[in-house]
């Protein structure tokens, strides 16, 4: 540190041409101390801006600048490990000005103890970030769509508007989404449940592949997505931005606006909203009937952000209504068979903005309170409380006016409490430890008149973690963490007596029986899990240019309520899904490597990984169940062992400072090692190429991108035969629900204009053309692929105004 | 270091507090049980009646959770039968719901269809059949005639929101299947 300062001073001195600017004889002196413990800060540079007149503080933190002319001056204090401070003065006589400097603790706490090193040496290999520009670019899209340009990330979709992120082949409960430092609790268990998050209310998105964000949980072997907002500045200011999107396909758009008021005493207030509406979207050859979307999101923040301490209170509300492709609502296997054999959806209606059943309505409310305090000896306390209320209603096509009554109506309430302490022991060592608690209450409204898909339950979680980091120098650092979680879940669930007997639960789980109601039995299953997770890794520099890292992650995950208790009919695949009480926790070992080249005209990263999951929980077809509606395949949760490996690649060539070419690609191999069969819903090999050209003056740029997705040739064979009457006799037909769609290419174009003179803070105007060739394709990771093609060509205009 | 003592203490208290809170609500509250749901709009029973002038009335009841494999329809060839179909929800035996009424009320959104395997039976709209607003018969009451003897299977369908109200195969009606049952049929000379 001191060495660095001396070097800096020498450099500074060597550029100084004249220390004696004028024959003036006033002086300014004073003492510079640490804000927290008032210890003197040695070696800080104090100088008068616009001149070469400066002084450096001595061992008492004192400085003296002489030979100052009378009149206004701007005094500036700089120190490499502190925030700079400036002060305007009018010099008439000798003055004593003392300064208190803030060490960079503020920024340190912003660094999330991730996958070690990523924050220090590189941010491109295992941690990927979206900044405000990317967030704005994807303003009208969902979180999963915005992330899916990162190699190794895909999205699992139900239609066009419902998508959830897949990281390294894992999704749902194997992925953590962390907003404002607290895990999002929004019924992530369902394949057709998208995260209830408005991307526009955040300013940073970090994606960490693997369960390395132990601070937020150890049960996410896929990865963690961390959403944060920028620290507010201690200045008097009022600023905001508005983003407007208009899209041709779906004849809709979105508007999102944010306004922030900050005051120099640290107080701030912020309001933000997003509004989206789309009608039925169009595939290249037909309208996808009932695929409209309405969304309204609101966030209000109040807080005080002082240097030593601060608090923040946030209320946010996310509401949407999403139509599910009408043709995907089917009655039984025979209906599925006719849908599969049809080239286009069996129901195509004229375009409308109306959303009718089947549809989803979701409301997610979030109340958040956080407090931090910086301690004298470089420590930092953090306390967070968060309450989330998630209501999900799903409407099916029902007889007798019941379509207005939801078939699923689940209210999930979650309280989170988290306390942590970050301690920067020395420049080389830092530690963080904390505890967190969760209490969750799930209520399934009986007024649906439909058997509960997820029963009423309580869940408690208590966890504690301890993380450490050792940084030898810029070339080597080592990171580790451990976390222990206790998970307790207690449900109140009705089983059909016949099912309870048939599964042998009446013997193995007789202690759970509470009361018999004739055909149904009320049970009270209680489960407790102890999960241990940990990670360790190091990073080092190979040669001068290649940064490399290696990390090992152990994660354990308790089965979620869907895997344990799920009980219901899925209309989009004509399947009956059952949970399994015999499941135990899942353990994943994952090894990740990364090689990154950040300098030069050729940059890129290569990230191979392997993962072995013991007791991997998955759902598989068991048998056909004969009902009065015909036959239904029964899918039931079970456990196996899984082996995954994959590689993510990113390469960029800068031809000159105006023109670059970038390519990304990822491949995943996933095998069920006990059944010797591929794992379902694994993204096929995919690759994206981008050509980007910017004008000389950076007033505009032009980007052409090409996406290629290959056919997934590794899939489990879940096909079965079903007999239907054809021409007067029964014919056995193959119900092919396993085969994967053909490979496809898609071309997109973005033209951006940067209108910096338009407003003071800048404005941008963008034109997009998505799917230029109107390519007609189906996507393996879209559950609607059995019924319809993906979205066709769309023109989009985007206007971003900053003020 | 004084600071570390503090941290340890605070975390100890926090941890125990959370632990206690998670254990204390462990006790059962016996009366707090979720409401039992008896599934609505369930069809548990399909009743088929066969009437002809010179044979006794035949009634077939296809009931969920019963072994229906021995139920058999016996018809005579070249004889006209008035065939009625009705749908019941017998989940609660003391409160049987006749779903057929809903089907009649929402005639436009429903369609009954019969398909036959290995026997040749033709049917048309029967007396007192429900006709929808476009004049299409729903076939809740139909008139069956078998042209020759044999044995096979009859499939009875109740289709919800069909895309077409006319057709000769299940596929041609579209819509969602609400009922699909197979019943063996024997046609004597």
Interface residues (C-beta under 8 A of the other chain):
Chain A: X329 X330 X331 X332 X334 X335 X338 X346 X347 X375 X377 X379 X397 X398 X399 X400 X402 X417 X419 X421 X433 X435 X437 X439 X444 X446 X448 X449 X450 X451 X452 X455 X456 X458 X460 X462 X464 X486 X488 X492 X494 X498 X514 X515 X517 X519 X520 X522 X524 X627 X628 X629 X630 X724 X725 X726 X728 X729 X730
Chain B: X3 X7 X10 X11 X14 X15 X18 X19 X21 X22 X25 X28 X33 X34 X35 X36 X37 X39 X40 X41 X43 X44 X46 X62 X64 X65 X91 X99 X102 X105 X106 X109 X115 X116 X117 X118 X120 X153 X155 X159 X160 X161 X163 X169 X170 X171 X174 X175 X176 X177 X178 X179 X180 X181
